[in-house]
Amino acid sequence: MVYSEPLRSALNAAVRLGRISLTDLARQLELKREDAQQIADLLVTRNLFHVSAFSHDKEIFYETRMSSMTRPLGRPRPDIWKKIDD
């Protein structure tokens, strides 16, 4: 997916860290917290973010799902069971 700046930079930072807070997202996007919340909700809907268990009433944290959603599942080699048995 291709995103325009500054969203691309914010998403890259979140992916590298594996998480981002709503406050950090708003700061990086140079938006009000409410506007950043709308974008974050859209990213949650698209399964790019999910709300972290570390969230509390003063701050919402998001964890990224980029790698798990884009990486295809590989099949084990057909001879893997034989090698395990040996």
VOVEXDO-250668 format. One record per residue (C-alpha): residue number from 1; residue in one letter; x, y, z. Coordinates in steps of 0.02 Angstrom, whole numbers, plus 32768, in hexadecimal, padded with zeros to 4 digits. Example, Ala and Ser with C-alpha at 12.3 -4.5 7.8 and 13.67 -1.06 7.14 Angstrom:
// VOVEXDO-250668
seq | type | c1 | c2 | c3
1 | a | 8267 | 7F1F | 8186 .
2 | s | 82AC | 7FCB | 8165 .
//
This chain:
// VOVEXDO-250668
seq | type | c1 | c2 | c3
1 | m | 8000 | 8000 | 8000 .
2 | v | 803A | 80AF | 7FDC .
3 | y | 8014 | 813B | 8056 .
4 | s | 803E | 81F3 | 8047 .
5 | e | 80AB | 8251 | 80C2 .
6 | p | 80A3 | 8267 | 8158 .
7 | l | 8039 | 81C9 | 816E .
8 | r | 80BE | 815F | 811A .
9 | s | 8144 | 8199 | 8195 .
10 | a | 80D2 | 817D | 822A .
11 | l | 80A6 | 80CD | 81EF .
12 | n | 815D | 80A3 | 81CE .
13 | a | 818B | 80DB | 827F .
14 | a | 80FB | 8076 | 82C9 .
15 | v | 812C | 7FDA | 8267 .
16 | r | 81E2 | 7FE9 | 829D .
17 | l | 81B0 | 7FF8 | 8354 .
18 | g | 811C | 7F82 | 8348 .
19 | r | 80AB | 8000 | 839F .
20 | i | 807A | 80B8 | 83A8 .
21 | s | 8013 | 8121 | 841F .
22 | l | 7F85 | 8190 | 83E5 .
23 | t | 7FE5 | 8228 | 8426 .
24 | d | 807F | 81FA | 83C0 .
25 | l | 8015 | 81D8 | 8326 .
26 | a | 7FC1 | 8282 | 8335 .
27 | r | 8069 | 82D8 | 834C .
28 | q | 80B7 | 8282 | 82B5 .
29 | l | 8020 | 82A7 | 8248 .
30 | e | 8018 | 8359 | 828B .
31 | l | 7F5F | 8344 | 82B0 .
32 | k | 7EEB | 835C | 8343 .
33 | r | 7ED6 | 82C2 | 83AE .
34 | e | 7E21 | 82AB | 8373 .
35 | d | 7E55 | 82AD | 82BB .
36 | a | 7EE2 | 8232 | 82DC .
37 | q | 7E64 | 81C3 | 8337 .
38 | q | 7DFA | 81BA | 8299 .
39 | i | 7E91 | 8185 | 8232 .
40 | a | 7EC3 | 8105 | 82B5 .
41 | d | 7E11 | 80BF | 82B7 .
42 | l | 7E1B | 80AA | 81FA .
43 | l | 7EC2 | 8050 | 820A .
44 | v | 7E75 | 7FDD | 828D .
45 | t | 7DE3 | 7FBA | 8218 .
46 | r | 7E5F | 7F8E | 818E .
47 | n | 7EBB | 7F18 | 8206 .
48 | l | 7F5D | 7F7B | 81FE .
49 | f | 7F53 | 7FAC | 82B6 .
50 | h | 7F00 | 7F5D | 834B .
51 | v | 7EE1 | 7FAD | 83F3 .
52 | s | 7F65 | 7F75 | 846F .
53 | a | 7F40 | 7F28 | 8518 .
54 | f | 7FB0 | 7FB1 | 8561 .
55 | s | 7F2D | 8036 | 8537 .
56 | h | 7EDA | 808F | 85C8 .
57 | d | 7E5F | 811E | 85E1 .
58 | k | 7EE3 | 81A6 | 85C4 .
59 | e | 7F3D | 815C | 852E .
60 | i | 7F17 | 80E2 | 84A2 .
61 | f | 7FA4 | 8078 | 845F .
62 | y | 7FA1 | 801C | 83B9 .
63 | e | 8008 | 7F87 | 8384 .
64 | t | 802F | 7F6D | 82CE .
65 | r | 7FF9 | 7ED7 | 826A .
66 | m | 8056 | 7EFA | 81C9 .
67 | s | 80C8 | 7E63 | 81C5 .
68 | s | 8049 | 7DE1 | 81FA .
69 | m | 7FC7 | 7E1B | 817E .
70 | t | 8038 | 7E2B | 80E6 .
71 | r | 80AB | 7D96 | 80F7 .
72 | p | 8065 | 7CF9 | 80A6 .
73 | l | 8067 | 7C5B | 810C .
74 | g | 80E7 | 7BE1 | 80CC .
75 | r | 80CD | 7B27 | 80C2 .
76 | p | 814A | 7AB4 | 8113 .
77 | r | 81B5 | 7A4F | 809D .
78 | p | 8167 | 79A5 | 8077 .
79 | d | 81FD | 7949 | 80BF .
80 | i | 81FE | 79AB | 8163 .
81 | w | 81A8 | 791F | 81C5 .
82 | k | 8227 | 78A0 | 8188 .
83 | k | 82B6 | 790F | 81C1 .
84 | i | 8264 | 7929 | 826A .
85 | d | 824D | 786C | 8281 .
86 | d | 8306 | 784A | 8258 .
//
